[in-house]
């Protein structure tokens, strides 16, 4: 399946970045020399969004947000997969 791509820039925790880089590097050496960080991110986000759709939206995709997502730093929020107290 080929589809158009769009750039996504995010900041992640430094310890997670180290683990991601190590996993991608290990897979390059042990499984597929052409495996890329882009492929790893695409696979992870696909899995995450399908899981959230299944859990919170009866397995259906949500419509795109009008005007896109807000840029910048959000205020402290509960992670969508965590239960609020």
N, C-alpha and C positions, 0 to 999 in steps of 0.2 A: 504494500500500500504506500503510494507516494502522495505526499501532500505538501502544500507550501509551508514554509517555515517563517517564524517571526522571532525576533530577538527578545530575550527575557533576561534582565539583569537583576540579581538579588544578592543580598548579603546573608551569609550563613555563619554559624559559629565556627571559630578556627579549628576546634577539635573535630567537628564534623567534616570540614574541608579536608583535613589530613586523612581521615578514614576513607572518604570518597576517592581521593586521589590514589590512595593505596589499593583500594578495591579495583579501580579502573586499571591501574598498572598491573596488578596481579592477573586480571582477566586478559589483558593484552598478551602477557607472557605465557599464560597457561592454556588459553582457549582460542583467542582470536586477535592476531596482531593489529587488525584494523579497528578494534573496538575503541570507541571514543567516549569522552565525558558527555558529549551531547546525547549519545545513545543511552547512556546510563541515566541521565536526567529525564529524557523522554520516557523511558521505561518506568522510572520511579513516579513521575507525575501522572502518567496514564493509570498506573495501579492505584495511586492515591485518589484521583478524581473518581474513578469507578467505584472505589470503596465508599467514598462520601455520598455519591449518587445513590448507591444501594442502601446505605444506612439512613440517609436523611431525605431522599427524594424518590422513593419507590423505584429505584433503579433507572430513573430517567435523567437526562441531562437538563441542567437549568438553562434558562435563556441567558444570553450574554447580558452583562450589566449595562444599562443605558449610560453612555458616556465613559465606559471603561472603569477601571479601579482607581481609587484615590492614590496619588503619588505621595511619597514622604513617609514619615514615621508615624505609625498609628499609636494611639494611647494604649496603655496596658490593657490587654483583653485576655479572656480565657481562650485557650486553644479550642477550636471547634470540636475536637474529638474528646475533650475533657468534660466531665460533668461539673456544672456550677454548684457551689456549696449550698 
